[in-house]
Amino acid sequence: MPVATHTASFLETLFQAAVDAALPGQCLPPHLPEPVESGRIILLAAGKAAGSMLETAERHYREDRGLGPDRLLGLGVTRHGYARPTGTIELVEAGHPVPDEAGVAATLRCLDIARSARADDHVVVLLSGGGSANWIAPAEGVSLADKQALTKALLRSGATIDEINTIRKHLSRIKGGRLAKAIRPDVALTTLAVSDVPHDDPAVIASGPTVPDPTTLQHARGLCLARGISLPPSIQAALNDPANESIKPGDAAFEGRSYTLVATPMQSIEAARRVAEAAGYETIILGDSLEGEARDVAASHATLALDLQRSGRRCVLLSGGELTVTIRGDGCGGPNQEYALALALALNGTEGISAVAGDTDGTDGGRGRADDAAGAMLDSSTLARASATGLDAAAFLARNDSTGFFEKLGDLLTPGPTFTNVNDFRAVVIDRT
């Protein structure tokens, strides 16, 4: 039997408020640039929100601004299962988090379109989390198979998104400012992004294809060494080749170009805060950029929640960011589900505390399918219900099988693809006992 209906409903409402605040249909139109007088609007999109961003932008320019197909073109790349209905502009589905051939082919086409832009055109780049995997064009001499193997090794190592993207940017023909470099300097370039990274750093979102990159080949090599990543000869050679250095601050490629964040994790947390306060709770925002091992962060949040309850507070702890999981077992799950399982163990059945943890894109780790769980919910009955059905929560955590645990309890959060992505969302609800 799952989390009590009224509790689950409130937890899901908090999560949905966070997602709704970041939907491109709501947040993108005010930032779309006006059409140029006679030139073309060229839309290039990548990431889990690429479909909804492209759908919204195309509708805006066709219906609200009256642009015909001769003045509106482009191409989008999104994760398999995240497509949206677009008009004449093609949307390609590609691999995530491990890239695939569809992503390679579409990325090369995007680069060709970018290079074709004329002086009277305006290139509008629509970015969101997942763009690093969707826009995949390996550096010279690096095969897709090598990039796939490296991606899998980095994901298993517990590397942060900043670390992973630092390495990606030095093995790519589009990341690390290279897309901006591919567009003629006399062509207007506007980037509109949905942030899914801690601290909302444009150089990290989708690996920063249109902004300067402060990291270096030396940084990338050092991170591989620190994470114990064994590199094939082709990638070793690429990371030692000065030609693969990313585009640096001060380059003329960035002069006169604009970059705007249209949705951020904090905006979504604030939306959830309003819902919680309307329900009579005090709210405490722990930050929108939390990082660290999921189980360690869960233990810290459990300690804080227990202290607050003992002091008689009725409140909701809200946080975002991107937690990591160092995989030691053979189970299935993601950082949000692992956080929820570790939190349940740390709370040890304490009455009056419930929580939800979910990735706002609709999937959390898993098997790479669009129907994977986004996260999980828990309440004071979680461990007792597990024990009654013969489930050992600690054993599930030890083998990183949080999906298996919550699936058996019926407590997975499964909204399906949300068509946006402002990273993880967590809410711990503390009631008086």
N, C-alpha and C positions, 0 to 999 in steps of 0.2 A: 504494500500500500504506500503510495507516494506522500510527499509533503502535504499537509492539510490544505484543502482547497483555498480557504481565505488567505492563508499565508502565501501560497504559490501565486495567487492572483496579484497580491501586492508586490511581490518580488518581480514578477513578470512586467507589471506596470512600470516599475522603476527602470528596468532594462529597456523597455520599449520607448520610454520617454527619451532615454539617451540616444537610441537609434534614430528616432524621428527628428531630433534636432540636427542630425547630420545628413538627412536625405537631400540629394542634389536638387530634386524638384523644388525644395524650399530654399536652400541656401545658395544655389549657383546663379540663377538669373540676374540678381542685382549686380553681379560682378562681370558679366559678359560684356566685352567691349562693343561699342557701336560699329556697325559695318563701315568699311572704308567706302569712299565715294564711288569708285569704279572698279576696284580690285576685288579679290576673292577673300573670303574667310576660309581658312584651312584648319580643320579641327583634327588634332592628333590626341588620342586618349589611351591611357594605360592604367591597369589596376583593377581591383575588385569593384570599384565604383565607376569604372570606365563606361560600362553599358548605360547606367542611369545618367551619368554626366553627359554622354554623347546624345542620348535620347532627349534630355532636357535642352541642351544647347542647340541641337538641330531643330527642335520644335520652335524654340525662341527665334532663331534666324529665319526659318521658313514661314511660320505663322504670324509672328509678331513684327518681323522686320521685312517680310516679303521677298527674301532672297530666293532666286531660282537655282536650279542645279548647276548652271554655268558659273555661279558665284559662291557656291558652297560645296566644299569637298573635304575629304579626309579619310581617316581610318582609325579604328579603335581596336584594342586588344585587352581582353579580360580573362578571368579565370573560367575554366570549364564549368558550366552550370550557372554562370552569372550574366548571361546575355539578356539584353532588353530589346524591345522592338524599335529599331531605328528605321529611317526612311531610305534614302538612296545611299547614305554613308554606311559602308560595310563595318561590321563588328566581328572580329575573329575571337574565338575561344581558344585558350592556350593553357599550358601547364602551370600549376602552382601547388606547393612551393618549389617543386622541382620542375625546371623548364622543359619544353619539348620542341619538336620540329615545327609545330604550328606557330609557336612564339618566334622562332628564328626567322621563318619566312615572312611573317607579318612585320617584324621589327625592321627587316631590310627594306620592306616596302615603305614603312613610315619614314625611314631615312631618305629614300628616294623622293618621296613627296615633299619632305622638308627642303631638300636641295633644289627642288623645282620651283620654290616660291619666288615670285617676282617682287620688284620694288613697291608696287602698289597693292600687294597682298598683306594680310594680317594673319600670322600663324597663332592659333590659340591652342595651347597644350593643356590638357585636362589630366591631372595626376591624382593617384590615390594609392593607398597601401596595396601591395601585390604587384605594383608596376615593375619592381626589380626583377621578378620572375617572368612577367609577361613580356617585357621588352628585353629580349635576350639576343645579343649579337656578339658572340665570342671574339676576343681579340685574335689577331692573326696567329695561326699556328695552334690555337686551342680548339679542340673539338667539343661538340655538344656533350658527348659522353663524359668527357673530362669535367665539364662544368656541372653536369648532373651529379657526378660522384662527389665533387667538392661540396656542392650544396647539401647533399645528404650528410656528409661528414661534419659540416659546420652546424647543421641543425641538431645532430646528435651530441655535439660537444658542449652544448649549453652556451654558445657564443651569443652575445647580445645583437640586436638588429643593427646597431651602429658598427659593430665589428664585422658582421657579415657583409654589410653594404660597403664598408671600406675595401674589403677584398674584391667584391663584385666590381666596383668602380674601376679597378685596375686590370680587369680582364674583359673589357667591354668596348664596343664601338659606338655606344649611345649614352652610357651612363657618365657620371662625373663631368657634366658640362659639355659633353661631345655633341649632343643634339643641338644645343645653341650654336656651337661652332660650325655645325653643318649648314645652318641657315645664313644666308647672305646678310652682312651687317646692315644693309639698307632696307631690310625687311622687318616690319614690326613683329615683335614676339611678346605675347602675354601668356603667363603660366598661372593657372588656377588650380589649387590643390586642396584635397581633403587630407588632413594630417593624421597619420597613424603611428607617429614615432614620439618617444619621449623628448620633451623640450621643443617640439614642432620645428626641428631643424630642416630647412629646405634642402640642404646638402645630403640629408639622409632619406627623406621621403622619395620613394621610388628610385633611390640612389642618385638623386639630383641631376637629371639629364640636362637641365637648362640653367643651372647655377654653378658658380665656381666651387671647386673642391679643395679644401685645405689639407686633406690627407695625402699621403705619398705612397709610392711603391715600397719604401722602407717600412712604413706603418703596416702595410698589408703583409709583407713578409714576416714582420715581428708578430703579428696576430696569429698567423698560421703556426708559427713556432710555439707561441705561448699556449695555444689550444691543442697542441700535439697533433696537428693535421699533417698527414703524410701526403706529399704532393707528387703527382706524376711529372715526368720530365718536361712535358709541354707547358704546364702551368709554372713550374720553377723557372723555365726560360722566359715566359711572358712577364713574370714578376721581377725579373732582372733586366728587362729590356726598357731603356729610357723612353722608347717610342710609345709605351703604354702608360706613361704618366698622365694623370687626369688634368683637366684644364683648370688653371689656377686663378685666384682673385687678381683683378687688374687686367685680365685679358680683354681685348676689344670686343670679343664675342658677347659680352654682357652689358655693353654700354647701351643705355636707352631702353633696355628690356625690363619688363615688370613681372613681379611675382606676388600673388595674393593667396592667403589661406582663406578658403571659403567655409571650412568647418574644422573644428579642433576638438580634442578630447575634453578640454575644460568647458566648452560650450555645452557638450552633452552631459557632463557631470552637473553643471548648473541647472539644466533642464530637469534632471532627476532630483536635484535638491528642492526645486520648487514643488514637485509632486510630494516629496516626503514631508515638507513643511506644511503643505496644505492638509496633510493627513494628521497633523499635530505633533510631528517629531522635531526635535532639535537635530540639526545636521552638523557633521564634522567632516570637512573635506581634507583627506590625507594627502592629496596631490594628484596631478594628472599624468605624472611621469615616473611612477614607481617602477623600479627594476629589481632584479635579484631572483634567486631560486624561489619558485612558487611555494614550496613547502616552508621555507624560512619566513617569507612574508606572511604566510597564513598563521604561523605560530606567533608572530609579532602582533598581528591583528586580533588574534584570540585573546592575548594577554590584555590588550587595550580594551576590548569589549567586556571582558570580565571585570576589569577595574571600574569601568563606567557603570556597569550594572550594579556593582556593590555600592557605588556612591549614589544610587537612586536615579540615574539619568535615563531618560527615554529618548533614544537618539538613533540616527542612522549614520554609519561610517561609509563614506563614498570615496572611491579611488579609481584611478585609471593608470595607464602605462603599459608596459609589456614585460611580463615575467618570463622566466626561462625554466626549462626542465633539462637537467642533465640525465640522459636516459641510461639507466643501469639494468632495467628489466626488459621483458619481452611483451609487455602489455600495450594497450592502446589508450590514447588520451591526449590532452593538451594542457598548457599551463593553467587555464581557468579551471578545468576539471580537477587537476592535481591540487590546485589551491583549495578548492572546495573540499576535497577529501582530507587534506591535511588540516584544514580548519575544523572540520567535524571531529577529527581525532583530538585536536587540541582543546576544543570546547567540552568534549567528553559528556555530551548529553545535557549540558546546562539548560535549564528551562528558560524560555523567553528570548532566546537568541536564534535568529535565522539568517540566511544569507543567500545571495545569488552571485555568481561569477560567470561572465560570458564575454566572448569576443563579439564586438559590434558588427563584424562582417557576416556573422551567422555560422561560422565554423571555427572550431578550436582544435588544432592538431588533427588527430584522427588519421584516416586512411587516404586523405587527399580527395574525398568526394564532396560534392556540393551539399549532400544530405547528412554530412557528419554533424554531430552535436556542436552547439556554440558554447556550451558550458554546462553548469549544473546548479541545483538548488539544494539546500539542507536546512534542517531545523533540529530541535532538541531530540526528536525521535529517530534521527538518522541511524545512529549506532545501534540502538535497541532493535529497530526494524531489520537492520543488517544481521545482527546476531540471531534474531529469531528465524532467519532463513538460512543460517549457516555460513554467513559471509564474514570473513576476517578482514576488517577495514585496513588494518596495519599491513597485512600481507598484500592486499591489492596495491597499497601505496608503494611498498617495497619493489614491486615489479612494474611500477608505472602503468597500472591498469585502472585508471580512474574511470574511463568510459565503461569498462566491464562492471565496475562496482555500481555506478549510478544507473546504468541501464537496467540492472536487475532490480533496483529499487523503484524504477519509474520516475527518477528525479533528474533526468537529463533535460537541458534547455535546448529545444530544437525548433527555432523559428524558421530555419531554412535560410537561403541567401537573402541578405538584407539590401544588397546593392549599394552599400556604403561601407566605410571602414574608418573608425576613429579609435581603433585599438581596444584593449580590454576595458571592461567595466565591472566594478565590484561594489556591492552594497551589503553591509552587515547591519541587520536591524536588531536593535536592543530594546526589549520591553522590560518593564519592572515585573518582578515576580511576587 
